[in-house]
Amino acid sequence: MNNSRFTHAIIQMQYVSRWKEYSPRYKDNAASHSFRCAAIAILAGIIEERVYGRSLDQLKLVARALLHDLNETVTGSIKYVTKKDKHVSEHIRRLESEVSIEIVSRLSKSLQPKFYDYVVEAEDDSYVGQLVRGIDSFDAMLFCKRELDRDSSAIFASKYEELKATLAGSPCESIGWLLEHSERDDGVMQFLQHILNLDLIERWGGSFNLIPDNDATHSFRVAAMSLFNGLLEAERFGRKDIDLYRLLGKSVMHDIVEGVSGDVASPIKRSSPAIREAFEHYEQEVARQMVMKLPAFFHETLTDFLVHSKDDTYEGELVDIADKIDALIKSNLEMRNNPHYGEKYYQQLVHIQHSYENPCVIFFLAYILHDLTYDHFVK
């Protein structure tokens, strides 16, 4: 098995550009898009259950929304009109399926059944698969609307109207609800804007970066790594008490508050116990205000996912672990180009080794980390 193939793929997602042929004002990539789809999927799942009384596998919905485009690390982002062309559509579907199967086949045997569902069958003909497709289009509509609001290319105005008309006929009731309330409910509008604009919050400010990063791409990687770690511990190490949906929800939502607060460097936040506590209170209060502006049926779940994303539960600890692993990977990729990151890498590695004995951490350090050097990404 080569589990690092999966980690390699989730890192590569940010290099798969979207919309570039239309010269958008806001750059987009598959990682940012997949993060947004997962966040919207959390909302859609709650709506399906609380508003329409439909029982869904919430974990499956969010995991599929998160990983549905993972094959694009090989195929690239193929335009929708090309995918539907009668001459090539069948070939494209087969190629995408083959790539998805290849990524899953490298995982440990115990992980393959779940990830086959989340990656290979993400957009099947089931209700959940239809919902993933609807969420994908809903995110595309939001992106076009943001471009339209900034007087971007006229193509985005046309694309926005086309996507909106298509979504109006969606068989998934939560898509219709989101479409309606995204235009008339201030709380829903603002929350969707926070999700959409997380790609504007740059990370690692003050350092020369070979690899650009923002909160949306980071949140995608943390969520994908959290899902991998949670399933690894549950399926391979027998930790059956992990609430994987709760883990995934917390990891997807853990940095949305930074759309308001900004990305404050960890050394500043942790420079003293008093400053750390002050920032925690501030961010929790901002997050709580964001949640309270939404309809009441969202409050319980999103308070847990957003306000208490890194709480004292095991799921909260796994989110913190994935967050720190992502920082370790970032430093590992950058230190060849910037010696400053060599020190960061060593500090982060020592912290992880001394702070965590979780099976997923030991597995990552033993089997995955050594395959994630800069050299492996430029071959």
Secondary structure, DSSP 8 states (H G I E B T S, - for coil): --THHHHHHHHHGGGSEESGGG--SS-EEHHHHHHHHHHHHHHHHHHHHHTT-----HHHHHHHHHHTTTTHHHH----HHHHT-TTTHHHHHHHHHHHHHHHHHTS-TTTHHHHIIIIITTT-SSHHHHHHHHHHHHHHHHHHHHHHHTT--HHHHHHHHHHHHHHHT-S-HHHHHHHHHHHH-HHHHHHHHHHHGGGGSBSSTTS--SS--BHHHHHHHHHHHHHHHHHIIIIIS--TT--HHHHHHHHHHTTTTHHHH----HHHHTSSHHHHHHHHHHHHHHHHHHHHTS-GGGHHHHIIIIITTT-SSHHHHHHHHHHHHHHHHHHHHHTTT-HHHHHHHHHHHHHHHHH---HHHHHIIIIIGGG-SHHHH--
